Amino acid sequence: MLLKNKVAFVTAAGSGIGAAGAHALAREGAYVVVTDRDAAAAKSVAEAIQADGYIAEAFQLDVTDDKALVAAIGQVATQKGRLDILHSHAGLQVEGKLENVSVNDMDASWALNVRAHFVASQAAIPPMRAQGGGSVIITSSNSGVQYDREMIAYATTKHAVLAMTRQMAADYANENIRFNTLCPGFIDTPFNRGFEIQMGGREKLDEYVDSTIPMGRFGTVDEVANGIVYLASDQSSFMTGHALVIDGGECI
């Protein structure tokens, strides 16, 4: 097992990529703390992990609540005596170009797509420093390495979190605390709703995927989960400040 005796804290793990990543970390031996704004969803994922014979617990957590986020990470690190992996995954997809996106929607995008990752990463530093290192994985998007038409709030914040992660990687590399971004492309989950609206419906989105992505299909959550395990484990021990793009070649 790649992550035996490791402790992992995952946000927005109640469905989609977050849930698949939590399962994959647990299968590799990690004790996984599954958090989500939806308490029932977090509990369901944790129970499914347990039913498979692995170890997990669930927390209800709204990552836009700074105090609750910091307290949850600190509580896990204190109770378990360590924190090896933080996968800060929560995000928001707001469609629209400049004239269509309200200031409130831009603020909400920033709060989830950048600020929450900043707060979570800051909380993870003390326990990781005390144990001599750790891996912080922050979900950006392949929208962080390219530009999407009429998605100003999403593309802007995903570029910003990529820059922030690289800065943190540079600042903490000498303490063996690694920071990398996960940059999925079109993975077939409900999170694509913003792109569906922007493109004119699911049929149009399917047409885009078929005709524009070199591999001609959506990715799966399990394919992204494999990347999460890689970034969390010592398989990527000499990697920091990297954007791991998993998008079927869309950004080429």
C-alpha positions in Angstrom: 0.0 0.0 0.0 1.4 3.4 -1.0 -0.3 5.3 1.8 -0.2 2.9 4.8 -0.6 4.8 8.1 -1.0 8.1 6.4 -3.8 10.6 7.4 -5.7 12.3 4.6 -8.1 15.2 4.8 -10.4 15.8 1.8 -12.8 18.6 1.1 -15.9 18.4 -1.1 -15.6 14.6 -1.0 -19.3 13.9 -1.0 -19.5 13.1 -4.7 -17.7 13.1 -8.0 -13.9 13.5 -8.1 -13.7 14.2 -4.4 -15.5 10.9 -3.5 -13.4 8.9 -6.0 -10.2 10.4 -4.6 -11.2 9.6 -1.0 -11.9 6.0 -2.0 -8.6 5.7 -3.8 -6.6 7.1 -0.9 -8.3 4.7 1.5 -7.6 1.7 -0.8 -3.9 2.6 -0.6 -4.0 2.5 3.2 -4.7 6.1 4.3 -7.0 7.0 7.1 -9.4 9.3 5.2 -11.4 12.2 6.6 -14.3 12.8 4.2 -15.7 16.3 4.4 -18.5 18.0 2.5 -21.0 20.8 3.0 -23.6 18.0 2.6 -23.3 16.0 5.8 -25.4 13.1 4.4 -23.2 12.9 1.3 -20.0 12.8 3.4 -21.4 10.1 5.6 -22.4 8.0 2.7 -19.0 8.1 1.1 -17.3 7.3 4.4 -19.6 4.4 5.0 -19.0 3.1 1.5 -15.2 3.2 2.2 -15.7 1.4 5.5 -17.9 -1.2 3.8 -15.0 -2.0 1.4 -12.9 -2.7 4.5 -11.0 0.6 4.6 -10.8 3.4 7.2 -12.7 6.7 7.0 -14.7 9.1 9.0 -17.1 11.9 7.9 -17.3 15.6 8.8 -19.9 18.2 7.7 -17.8 21.2 6.6 -18.5 24.4 4.7 -15.0 25.5 3.5 -16.1 29.1 3.2 -16.3 29.2 7.0 -12.7 29.9 7.9 -13.0 29.1 11.6 -14.7 25.7 10.9 -12.2 24.8 8.2 -9.1 25.6 10.4 -10.7 23.9 13.4 -11.5 20.7 11.5 -8.0 20.4 10.1 -6.5 21.1 13.5 -8.7 18.6 15.2 -7.8 15.8 12.8 -4.1 16.5 13.1 -4.3 16.6 16.9 -6.4 13.5 17.3 -4.5 11.4 14.7 -1.1 12.8 15.7 -0.3 13.8 12.1 -1.6 15.1 8.8 0.1 13.7 5.7 -2.3 14.6 2.9 -4.6 17.6 2.3 -6.7 17.4 -0.8 -8.5 20.8 -1.0 -11.0 20.1 -3.7 -14.0 22.3 -3.2 -14.9 24.6 -6.1 -17.6 26.6 -7.9 -18.4 26.8 -11.6 -20.1 30.0 -12.6 -20.7 30.5 -16.4 -20.8 33.7 -18.3 -18.6 36.4 -19.8 -17.8 39.8 -18.2 -21.2 41.3 -18.7 -23.1 38.3 -17.5 -21.3 37.6 -14.2 -22.3 39.6 -11.1 -19.8 40.9 -8.6 -21.4 38.6 -6.1 -20.9 35.6 -8.3 -17.2 36.6 -8.9 -16.8 36.9 -5.1 -18.4 33.5 -4.5 -16.0 32.0 -7.2 -13.0 33.5 -5.5 -14.1 32.4 -2.0 -14.3 28.7 -3.1 -11.8 28.5 -5.9 -9.0 30.4 -4.2 -9.6 31.7 -0.7 -10.7 28.4 0.8 -7.6 26.6 -0.6 -5.5 29.4 1.0 -7.1 28.9 4.4 -6.9 25.1 4.3 -3.3 25.1 3.2 -2.3 27.6 5.9 -3.9 25.3 8.5 -2.1 22.3 7.2 1.4 23.8 7.5 2.0 23.4 11.3 1.3 19.6 11.5 3.1 18.9 8.3 6.1 20.9 9.5 6.1 19.2 12.8 6.3 15.7 11.2 8.8 16.7 8.5 6.7 17.1 5.4 3.4 16.4 3.7 1.5 16.6 0.4 -1.0 19.4 -0.3 -3.1 18.8 -3.5 -5.3 21.7 -4.6 -7.9 21.2 -7.3 -7.6 23.7 -10.1 -8.8 22.7 -13.6 -7.4 22.5 -17.1 -9.2 25.9 -17.2 -6.2 27.0 -15.2 -3.8 26.3 -18.0 -6.0 27.5 -20.9 -9.0 29.9 -21.4 -12.6 28.9 -21.7 -14.9 31.1 -23.8 -17.5 32.9 -21.6 -16.3 31.5 -18.3 -14.5 34.5 -16.9 -15.1 33.8 -13.2 -14.1 30.1 -13.5 -11.0 30.6 -15.7 -9.7 33.6 -13.7 -9.9 31.8 -10.3 -8.5 28.6 -11.7 -5.5 30.5 -13.0 -5.1 32.3 -9.7 -5.1 29.1 -7.6 -2.4 27.6 -9.9 -0.2 30.6 -9.3 -0.9 30.5 -5.6 0.0 26.8 -5.4 3.3 27.4 -7.2 4.2 30.2 -4.8 3.5 28.0 -1.8 5.5 25.2 -3.4 8.5 27.4 -3.8 8.1 28.8 -0.2 7.9 25.3 1.5 10.0 23.0 -0.7 12.9 23.2 1.8 10.5 21.8 4.5 9.5 18.9 2.4 5.9 20.2 2.2 4.8 19.7 -1.4 2.1 21.6 -3.2 0.7 20.5 -6.5 -2.5 21.2 -8.4 -4.9 18.7 -9.9 -6.2 20.0 -13.2 -9.0 17.8 -14.6 -10.6 18.4 -17.9 -14.1 17.2 -18.8 -14.9 14.5 -16.3 -18.5 13.2 -16.5 -19.9 14.6 -13.2 -22.7 17.0 -12.3 -20.0 19.7 -11.8 -20.2 20.3 -15.6 -23.5 22.0 -15.3 -22.0 25.5 -15.8 -20.4 24.4 -19.0 -23.7 22.7 -20.1 -25.5 26.0 -19.7 -22.7 28.0 -21.4 -22.7 25.6 -24.4 -26.4 25.4 -24.7 -27.2 22.0 -23.1 -25.9 18.5 -22.6 -26.2 17.6 -26.2 -23.9 20.5 -27.2 -21.5 19.6 -24.5 -21.3 16.0 -25.7 -20.7 17.3 -29.2 -17.9 19.5 -28.0 -16.2 16.6 -26.1 -16.5 14.3 -29.1 -15.2 16.8 -31.6 -12.6 18.8 -29.6 -11.0 16.6 -27.1 -8.3 14.6 -28.9 -9.2 11.4 -27.0 -12.8 11.9 -28.0 -14.5 11.2 -24.6 -15.1 12.3 -21.1 -12.7 11.2 -18.5 -13.8 9.1 -15.5 -13.5 10.0 -11.8 -11.3 6.9 -11.3 -8.8 8.1 -13.9 -8.5 11.4 -11.9 -8.4 9.5 -8.6 -5.3 7.7 -9.8 -3.6 11.1 -10.2 -4.6 12.1 -6.7 -3.0 9.0 -5.3 0.2 9.7 -7.3 0.4 13.3 -6.0 -0.3 12.1 -2.4 2.2 9.4 -2.4 6.0 9.1 -2.5 5.7 8.2 -6.1 5.8 12.0 -6.7 8.3 12.7 -3.9 10.4 15.0 -6.2 7.4 16.9 -7.6 6.2 20.2 -6.3 4.7 23.2 -8.0 3.3 21.0 -10.7 0.0 21.2 -12.5 -1.1 17.7 -13.2 -3.4 18.0 -16.2 -5.8 15.1 -16.8 -7.9 16.1 -19.8 -7.6 13.7 -22.7 -5.4 16.2 -24.5 -7.9 19.1 -24.6 -5.4 21.8 -23.6 -2.8 20.7 -26.3 
